[in-house]
Amino acid sequence: MLIYEFMSNGSLANLLYSKDNDAIILSWEDRVQIALDISHGIEYLHEGAVPPVIHRDLKSANILLDLSMRAKVADFGLSKEDAFDEQNSGLKGTYGYIDPVYIATNRFTTKSDIYSFGVIIFELITGIHPHQNLMEYINLAAMSSDGVDEIIDEKLAGKCEIQEVRELAKIGHRCLHKFQRKRPTIGEVSQGILKIKQRRHVRQDTMSSQASFSRVLSRIQSQHIELSRIASMKEGDP
């Protein structure tokens, strides 16, 4: 029996696709953190467990969020150890998230989970459900380096760093590569997402330092003006 802690913000799917006007809107920063949390969860299954465990049903409805919007991978009903049998029994998973290679070969591997995670990454970017022709939008976005700019979730308009979106989309495209061997490992995915966060922190620190320097410079200039004014007044005294 699996026991989950209470995840007060429900599933990622509920938040992304809620029609409630009072629903929480996930910020871009939240979405990047959620992607990183998911990758760490998968990383534990693929690289921390012995033998590796394949989830086999990764989807936004199986990603649960706590009060702080930290994500956890849930629903391991279809999970399976990465054994050495050549075939998996029966086609399993959720339409829109299933690796085409798995459909063709009936062979589910850790790279099949990577494919499903690639779909989730684009859900975070676009706010579009896989059942709403998400793959068509993804394929269109892949046609140019800035193609993803056209499919960003409208809720994020003017509220995200476009270069970060492009970097995350690049990771998503790699996860969705038609050849499994060319898809990244989950460890590589985690490192890529972490670098996006780290670069943001560097930019924020740089901007903060520049703002602090500007404030100090402004104070010095004000003091200089005040001293000049006082000196001018003294020179004018009889």
WOSUL-V567026 format. One record per residue. N is the residue number from 0. SS is DSSP state (alpha for helix, beta for strand, coil for the rest). PHI is phi as a letter, one per 30 degrees, with the letter a starting at -180 (none if undefined). NEAR is the number of other C-alpha atoms within 8 Angstrom. Layout:
BEGIN
n:ss:phi:near
N:SS:PHI:NEAR
N:SS:PHI:NEAR
END
This chain:
BEGIN
n:ss:phi:near
0:coil:none:2
1:coil:c:3
2:coil:c:4
3:coil:c:4
4:coil:d:4
5:coil:d:5
6:coil:c:9
7:coil:d:7
8:coil:c:10
9:coil:i:10
10:beta:c:12
11:alpha:d:12
12:alpha:e:10
13:alpha:d:9
14:alpha:d:13
15:alpha:d:10
16:alpha:c:9
17:coil:d:8
18:coil:c:5
19:coil:d:5
20:coil:d:4
21:coil:c:4
22:coil:d:8
23:coil:d:5
24:coil:c:7
25:coil:d:8
26:coil:d:8
27:alpha:d:9
28:alpha:d:6
29:alpha:e:9
30:alpha:d:11
31:alpha:d:10
32:alpha:d:9
33:alpha:d:11
34:alpha:e:11
35:alpha:d:11
36:alpha:d:11
37:alpha:d:12
38:alpha:d:12
39:alpha:d:9
40:alpha:d:10
41:alpha:d:11
42:alpha:e:12
43:alpha:d:9
44:alpha:d:12
45:alpha:d:12
46:alpha:c:9
47:alpha:c:8
48:coil:d:9
49:coil:b:6
50:coil:d:7
51:coil:e:11
52:beta:c:13
53:beta:c:13
54:coil:d:12
55:coil:i:12
56:coil:b:15
57:coil:d:12
58:coil:a:12
59:alpha:d:10
60:alpha:d:9
61:alpha:c:12
62:beta:c:14
63:beta:c:14
64:beta:b:15
65:coil:d:12
66:coil:d:8
67:coil:c:5
68:coil:i:9
69:coil:d:10
70:beta:c:11
71:beta:b:10
72:beta:d:11
73:coil:b:7
74:coil:h:7
75:coil:c:7
76:coil:d:4
77:coil:c:10
78:coil:d:10
79:beta:a:8
80:beta:d:8
81:coil:d:10
82:coil:d:5
83:coil:c:4
84:coil:d:5
85:coil:d:5
86:coil:b:7
87:coil:c:9
88:coil:d:5
89:coil:i:5
90:coil:d:7
91:coil:b:7
92:coil:k:10
93:coil:b:8
94:coil:e:6
95:coil:j:7
96:coil:c:13
97:coil:d:12
98:coil:d:10
99:alpha:e:7
100:alpha:d:12
101:alpha:d:11
102:alpha:d:10
103:alpha:d:6
104:alpha:c:6
105:coil:h:12
106:coil:c:10
107:coil:c:10
108:coil:b:8
109:alpha:d:10
110:alpha:d:12
111:alpha:d:14
112:alpha:d:14
113:alpha:d:14
114:alpha:e:15
115:alpha:e:15
116:alpha:d:12
117:alpha:e:14
118:alpha:d:14
119:alpha:d:10
120:alpha:e:12
121:alpha:d:13
122:alpha:d:13
123:alpha:d:10
124:alpha:d:12
125:alpha:c:10
126:coil:i:11
127:coil:c:10
128:coil:d:9
129:alpha:e:11
130:alpha:d:7
131:alpha:c:6
132:coil:i:8
133:alpha:e:11
134:alpha:d:7
135:alpha:d:7
136:alpha:d:9
137:alpha:d:10
138:alpha:d:8
139:alpha:d:8
140:alpha:d:14
141:coil:d:10
142:coil:d:7
143:coil:a:6
144:coil:d:8
145:coil:c:8
146:alpha:d:11
147:alpha:d:13
148:alpha:e:10
149:alpha:d:7
150:alpha:c:10
151:coil:d:11
152:coil:e:10
153:alpha:d:6
154:alpha:d:5
155:alpha:c:10
156:coil:e:8
157:coil:i:4
158:coil:b:7
159:coil:b:9
160:coil:d:6
161:alpha:d:7
162:alpha:d:6
163:alpha:d:9
164:alpha:d:12
165:alpha:d:12
166:alpha:d:9
167:alpha:d:11
168:alpha:d:12
169:alpha:d:8
170:alpha:d:12
171:alpha:e:13
172:alpha:d:10
173:alpha:d:11
174:alpha:d:12
175:coil:c:12
176:coil:e:10
177:coil:d:6
178:coil:c:7
179:alpha:e:9
180:alpha:d:6
181:alpha:c:7
182:coil:d:13
183:coil:d:12
184:coil:d:8
185:alpha:d:11
186:alpha:d:10
187:alpha:d:8
188:alpha:d:11
189:alpha:e:12
190:alpha:d:8
191:alpha:d:9
192:alpha:d:13
193:alpha:d:9
194:alpha:d:8
195:alpha:d:11
196:alpha:d:9
197:alpha:d:8
198:alpha:d:8
199:alpha:d:8
200:alpha:d:8
201:alpha:d:8
202:alpha:d:8
203:alpha:d:8
204:alpha:d:8
205:alpha:d:8
206:alpha:d:8
207:alpha:d:8
208:alpha:d:8
209:alpha:d:8
210:alpha:d:8
211:alpha:d:8
212:alpha:d:8
213:alpha:d:8
214:alpha:d:8
215:alpha:d:8
216:alpha:d:8
217:alpha:d:8
218:alpha:d:8
219:alpha:d:8
220:alpha:d:8
221:alpha:d:8
222:alpha:d:8
223:alpha:d:8
224:alpha:d:8
225:alpha:d:8
226:alpha:d:8
227:alpha:d:8
228:alpha:d:8
229:alpha:d:8
230:alpha:d:8
231:alpha:d:8
232:alpha:d:8
233:alpha:d:7
234:alpha:d:6
235:alpha:d:6
236:coil:d:5
237:coil:d:2
END
